[in-house]
Amino acid sequence: MLMSKAEDALKLFEAAVGQSEGTGEWLEVTQDRINAFADVTEDHQFIHVDPKLASELSPWGVTIAHGFLTLSLLVKLAESIPQPAERFDGVVMGVNYGFEKVRFINAVKVGSKIRCSSVLAAVELKDPNTLQTTRTMTVEIDGESKPALVADWLTRIVYG
């Protein structure tokens, strides 16, 4: 009996469960990016968009990125983490399925650089053409000992 492309990929993913997938490239979080996110989400709290007030009243002394901005940047941050091409042979699409757990641990100050590392935590065959992966994503901040966030990200990978 022939195995589907998803079943072939399942074996490759299973062999890597628990292993680091690597670390991506740095990305600077600018005030322009924070302001654009504030506009889209209509979250204009001063700690994000008012440098003067943030310097006077916030515990960080500068504006900070929205936690959800940092979370939404996982797609961009993860794209620079190298992935073995053979795991994705025959992929039609990947779909965000959600998160098991998200923790915002440390504020991302304006001008900071962030990057993401990934550990493949689990993989499951959902149907003959679909895998679900769980990746533990850690977003670190350049020069900080504590990460910005840690999230268990679920993705459905659909094969043709």
Phi and psi restraints in degrees (value plus and minus 20) as a CYANA .aco file:
   2 LEU   PHI     -95.7   -55.7
   2 LEU   PSI     119.7   159.7
   3 MET   PHI    -110.3   -70.3
   3 MET   PSI     128.8   168.8
   4 SER   PHI     -93.1   -53.1
   4 SER   PSI     145.1   185.1
   5 LYS   PHI     -81.2   -41.2
   5 LYS   PSI     -55.6   -15.6
   6 ALA   PHI     -85.1   -45.1
   6 ALA   PSI     -60.7   -20.7
   7 GLU   PHI     -87.8   -47.8
   7 GLU   PSI     -57.4   -17.4
   8 ASP   PHI     -81.9   -41.9
   8 ASP   PSI     -66.5   -26.5
   9 ALA   PHI     -85.0   -45.0
   9 ALA   PSI     -54.8   -14.8
  10 LEU   PHI     -74.0   -34.0
  10 LEU   PSI     -65.2   -25.2
  11 LYS   PHI     -80.9   -40.9
  11 LYS   PSI     -60.5   -20.5
  12 LEU   PHI     -87.4   -47.4
  12 LEU   PSI     -63.1   -23.1
  13 PHE   PHI     -85.2   -45.2
  13 PHE   PSI     -63.9   -23.9
  14 GLU   PHI     -78.2   -38.2
  14 GLU   PSI     -56.5   -16.5
  15 ALA   PHI     -86.6   -46.6
  15 ALA   PSI     -38.6     1.4
  16 ALA   PHI    -125.5   -85.5
  16 ALA   PSI     -21.2    18.8
  17 VAL   PHI     -79.0   -39.0
  17 VAL   PSI     113.4   153.4
  18 GLY   PHI      70.2   110.2
  18 GLY   PSI     -26.6    13.4
  19 GLN   PHI    -120.3   -80.3
  19 GLN   PSI     131.1   171.1
  20 SER   PHI     -87.6   -47.6
  20 SER   PSI     118.7   158.7
  21 GLU   PHI    -114.5   -74.5
  21 GLU   PSI     -28.1    11.9
  22 GLY   PHI      96.9   136.9
  22 GLY   PSI    -193.8  -153.8
  23 THR   PHI    -148.2  -108.2
  23 THR   PSI     118.7   158.7
  24 GLY   PHI    -108.3   -68.3
  24 GLY   PSI    -189.5  -149.5
  25 GLU   PHI    -105.7   -65.7
  25 GLU   PSI     137.8   177.8
  26 TRP   PHI     -92.0   -52.0
  26 TRP   PSI     127.6   167.6
  27 LEU   PHI    -156.1  -116.1
  27 LEU   PSI     107.9   147.9
  28 GLU   PHI    -101.7   -61.7
  28 GLU   PSI     115.8   155.8
  29 VAL   PHI    -118.8   -78.8
  29 VAL   PSI      85.3   125.3
  30 THR   PHI    -114.5   -74.5
  30 THR   PSI     144.1   184.1
  31 GLN   PHI     -84.8   -44.8
  31 GLN   PSI     -55.3   -15.3
  32 ASP   PHI     -80.1   -40.1
  32 ASP   PSI     -62.4   -22.4
  33 ARG   PHI     -85.1   -45.1
  33 ARG   PSI     -63.8   -23.8
  34 ILE   PHI     -82.0   -42.0
  34 ILE   PSI     -64.4   -24.4
  35 ASN   PHI     -83.2   -43.2
  35 ASN   PSI     -61.4   -21.4
  36 ALA   PHI     -83.2   -43.2
  36 ALA   PSI     -61.3   -21.3
  37 PHE   PHI     -85.2   -45.2
  37 PHE   PSI     -60.4   -20.4
  38 ALA   PHI     -79.8   -39.8
  38 ALA   PSI     -61.6   -21.6
  39 ASP   PHI     -84.9   -44.9
  39 ASP   PSI     -64.5   -24.5
  40 VAL   PHI     -85.9   -45.9
  40 VAL   PSI     -60.4   -20.4
  41 THR   PHI    -114.0   -74.0
  41 THR   PSI     -27.4    12.6
  42 GLU   PHI      39.6    79.6
  42 GLU   PSI      13.2    53.2
  43 ASP   PHI    -129.9   -89.9
  43 ASP   PSI      72.7   112.7
  44 HIS   PHI    -126.7   -86.7
  44 HIS   PSI      13.0    53.0
  45 GLN   PHI     -77.0   -37.0
  45 GLN   PSI     120.2   160.2
  46 PHE   PHI     -76.7   -36.7
  46 PHE   PSI     -50.7   -10.7
  47 ILE   PHI     -83.5   -43.5
  47 ILE   PSI     -36.2     3.8
  48 HIS   PHI    -120.8   -80.8
  48 HIS   PSI     -57.5   -17.5
  49 VAL   PHI    -140.3  -100.3
  49 VAL   PSI     -24.3    15.7
  50 ASP   PHI    -140.4  -100.4
  50 ASP   PSI      70.8   110.8
  51 PRO   PHI     -76.4   -36.4
  51 PRO   PSI     -58.9   -18.9
  52 LYS   PHI     -85.6   -45.6
  52 LYS   PSI     -71.4   -31.4
  53 LEU   PHI     -85.4   -45.4
  53 LEU   PSI     -58.4   -18.4
  54 ALA   PHI     -82.3   -42.3
  54 ALA   PSI     -57.6   -17.6
  55 SER   PHI     -87.1   -47.1
  55 SER   PSI     -48.5    -8.5
  56 GLU   PHI    -108.4   -68.4
  56 GLU   PSI     -56.5   -16.5
  57 LEU   PHI    -135.8   -95.8
  57 LEU   PSI     -42.2    -2.2
  58 SER   PHI    -106.7   -66.7
  58 SER   PSI     132.7   172.7
  59 PRO   PHI     -88.4   -48.4
  59 PRO   PSI     -35.0     5.0
  60 TRP   PHI    -112.5   -72.5
  60 TRP   PSI     -38.1     1.9
  61 GLY   PHI      58.5    98.5
  61 GLY   PSI     -24.1    15.9
  62 VAL   PHI    -164.4  -124.4
  62 VAL   PSI     150.8   190.8
  63 THR   PHI     -90.3   -50.3
  63 THR   PSI     135.9   175.9
  64 ILE   PHI    -148.5  -108.5
  64 ILE   PSI     134.8   174.8
  65 ALA   PHI     -90.0   -50.0
  65 ALA   PSI     128.7   168.7
  66 HIS   PHI     -82.6   -42.6
  66 HIS   PSI     122.1   162.1
  67 GLY   PHI     -77.6   -37.6
  67 GLY   PSI     -59.8   -19.8
  68 PHE   PHI     -90.2   -50.2
  68 PHE   PSI     -44.7    -4.7
  69 LEU   PHI     -85.0   -45.0
  69 LEU   PSI     -68.7   -28.7
  70 THR   PHI     -79.4   -39.4
  70 THR   PSI     -63.6   -23.6
  71 LEU   PHI     -81.2   -41.2
  71 LEU   PSI     -63.9   -23.9
  72 SER   PHI     -87.2   -47.2
  72 SER   PSI     -43.6    -3.6
  73 LEU   PHI     -95.4   -55.4
  73 LEU   PSI     -24.4    15.6
  74 LEU   PHI     -75.4   -35.4
  74 LEU   PSI     -58.6   -18.6
  75 VAL   PHI     -79.2   -39.2
  75 VAL   PSI     -70.3   -30.3
  76 LYS   PHI     -84.5   -44.5
  76 LYS   PSI     -65.5   -25.5
  77 LEU   PHI     -85.6   -45.6
  77 LEU   PSI     -57.7   -17.7
  78 ALA   PHI     -94.1   -54.1
  78 ALA   PSI     -44.7    -4.7
  79 GLU   PHI     -85.8   -45.8
  79 GLU   PSI     -39.1     0.9
  80 SER   PHI    -113.7   -73.7
  80 SER   PSI     -15.1    24.9
  81 ILE   PHI    -109.5   -69.5
  81 ILE   PSI      98.6   138.6
  82 PRO   PHI     -81.7   -41.7
  82 PRO   PSI     116.7   156.7
  83 GLN   PHI    -142.1  -102.1
  83 GLN   PSI     119.9   159.9
  84 PRO   PHI     -83.3   -43.3
  84 PRO   PSI     100.7   140.7
  85 ALA   PHI     -79.2   -39.2
  85 ALA   PSI     -53.4   -13.4
  86 GLU   PHI     -84.9   -44.9
  86 GLU   PSI     -42.9    -2.9
  87 ARG   PHI     -88.7   -48.7
  87 ARG   PSI     -40.2    -0.2
  88 PHE   PHI    -132.5   -92.5
  88 PHE   PSI      -6.1    33.9
  89 ASP   PHI     -83.7   -43.7
  89 ASP   PSI      99.2   139.2
  90 GLY   PHI      69.5   109.5
  90 GLY   PSI     -11.5    28.5
  91 VAL   PHI     -88.9   -48.9
  91 VAL   PSI     113.4   153.4
  92 VAL   PHI    -113.6   -73.6
  92 VAL   PSI     -63.9   -23.9
  93 MET   PHI    -184.2  -144.2
  93 MET   PSI     139.6   179.6
  94 GLY   PHI    -136.4   -96.4
  94 GLY   PSI     120.8   160.8
  95 VAL   PHI    -148.9  -108.9
  95 VAL   PSI     109.1   149.1
  96 ASN   PHI     -83.1   -43.1
  96 ASN   PSI     108.0   148.0
  97 TYR   PHI    -126.0   -86.0
  97 TYR   PSI     -39.6     0.4
  98 GLY   PHI     118.6   158.6
  98 GLY   PSI    -180.4  -140.4
  99 PHE   PHI    -155.5  -115.5
  99 PHE   PSI     118.2   158.2
 100 GLU   PHI     -99.0   -59.0
 100 GLU   PSI     -57.3   -17.3
 101 LYS   PHI    -176.9  -136.9
 101 LYS   PSI     116.3   156.3
 102 VAL   PHI    -154.9  -114.9
 102 VAL   PSI     111.9   151.9
 103 ARG   PHI    -150.6  -110.6
 103 ARG   PSI     104.1   144.1
 104 PHE   PHI    -112.5   -72.5
 104 PHE   PSI      87.0   127.0
 105 ILE   PHI    -116.9   -76.9
 105 ILE   PSI     -56.5   -16.5
 106 ASN   PHI    -164.3  -124.3
 106 ASN   PSI     121.3   161.3
 107 ALA   PHI     -90.7   -50.7
 107 ALA   PSI     122.1   162.1
 108 VAL   PHI    -118.1   -78.1
 108 VAL   PSI      85.9   125.9
 109 LYS   PHI     -94.3   -54.3
 109 LYS   PSI     127.0   167.0
 110 VAL   PHI     -72.8   -32.8
 110 VAL   PSI     118.5   158.5
 111 GLY   PHI      66.5   106.5
 111 GLY   PSI     -27.7    12.3
 112 SER   PHI     -90.7   -50.7
 112 SER   PSI     135.9   175.9
 113 LYS   PHI    -127.0   -87.0
 113 LYS   PSI     116.2   156.2
 114 ILE   PHI    -145.0  -105.0
 114 ILE   PSI     135.7   175.7
 115 ARG   PHI    -170.3  -130.3
 115 ARG   PSI     146.8   186.8
 116 CYS   PHI    -144.6  -104.6
 116 CYS   PSI     122.0   162.0
 117 SER   PHI    -138.5   -98.5
 117 SER   PSI     136.2   176.2
 118 SER   PHI    -155.3  -115.3
 118 SER   PSI     119.3   159.3
 119 VAL   PHI    -143.0  -103.0
 119 VAL   PSI     107.8   147.8
 120 LEU   PHI     -93.5   -53.5
 120 LEU   PSI      90.5   130.5
 121 ALA   PHI    -109.9   -69.9
 121 ALA   PSI     -53.6   -13.6
 122 ALA   PHI    -183.8  -143.8
 122 ALA   PSI     138.4   178.4
 123 VAL   PHI    -165.3  -125.3
 123 VAL   PSI     124.4   164.4
 124 GLU   PHI    -166.2  -126.2
 124 GLU   PSI     118.2   158.2
 125 LEU   PHI    -102.8   -62.8
 125 LEU   PSI      95.6   135.6
 126 LYS   PHI    -108.6   -68.6
 126 LYS   PSI     -54.8   -14.8
 127 ASP   PHI    -178.1  -138.1
 127 ASP   PSI     155.6   195.6
 128 PRO   PHI     -77.1   -37.1
 128 PRO   PSI     -38.7     1.3
 129 ASN   PHI    -137.6   -97.6
 129 ASN   PSI     -13.2    26.8
 130 THR   PHI    -155.1  -115.1
 130 THR   PSI     108.9   148.9
 131 LEU   PHI    -128.1   -88.1
 131 LEU   PSI     130.7   170.7
 132 GLN   PHI    -138.3   -98.3
 132 GLN   PSI     103.6   143.6
 133 THR   PHI    -127.5   -87.5
 133 THR   PSI     129.0   169.0
 134 THR   PHI    -139.6   -99.6
 134 THR   PSI     102.1   142.1
 135 ARG   PHI    -140.0  -100.0
 135 ARG   PSI     110.5   150.5
 136 THR   PHI    -107.9   -67.9
 136 THR   PSI      93.0   133.0
 137 MET   PHI    -123.9   -83.9
 137 MET   PSI     108.7   148.7
 138 THR   PHI    -139.7   -99.7
 138 THR   PSI     100.6   140.6
 139 VAL   PHI    -119.5   -79.5
 139 VAL   PSI      94.2   134.2
 140 GLU   PHI    -117.7   -77.7
 140 GLU   PSI     137.0   177.0
 141 ILE   PHI    -133.5   -93.5
 141 ILE   PSI     106.8   146.8
 142 ASP   PHI     -75.3   -35.3
 142 ASP   PSI     104.2   144.2
 143 GLY   PHI      66.7   106.7
 143 GLY   PSI     -21.2    18.8
 144 GLU   PHI    -129.2   -89.2
 144 GLU   PSI     124.5   164.5
 145 SER   PHI    -102.2   -62.2
 145 SER   PSI     -46.9    -6.9
 146 LYS   PHI    -122.7   -82.7
 146 LYS   PSI     120.1   160.1
 147 PRO   PHI     -91.4   -51.4
 147 PRO   PSI     142.6   182.6
 148 ALA   PHI     -90.7   -50.7
 148 ALA   PSI     -64.9   -24.9
 149 LEU   PHI    -177.0  -137.0
 149 LEU   PSI     139.5   179.5
 150 VAL   PHI    -152.8  -112.8
 150 VAL   PSI     109.9   149.9
 151 ALA   PHI    -161.7  -121.7
 151 ALA   PSI     119.6   159.6
 152 ASP   PHI    -115.7   -75.7
 152 ASP   PSI      85.5   125.5
 153 TRP   PHI    -120.1   -80.1
 153 TRP   PSI     105.1   145.1
 154 LEU   PHI    -119.1   -79.1
 154 LEU   PSI     110.7   150.7
 155 THR   PHI    -151.7  -111.7
 155 THR   PSI     116.4   156.4
 156 ARG   PHI    -117.1   -77.1
 156 ARG   PSI     108.4   148.4
 157 ILE   PHI    -133.2   -93.2
 157 ILE   PSI      98.6   138.6
 158 VAL   PHI    -124.3   -84.3
 158 VAL   PSI     106.9   146.9
 159 TYR   PHI    -124.9   -84.9
 159 TYR   PSI     130.8   170.8
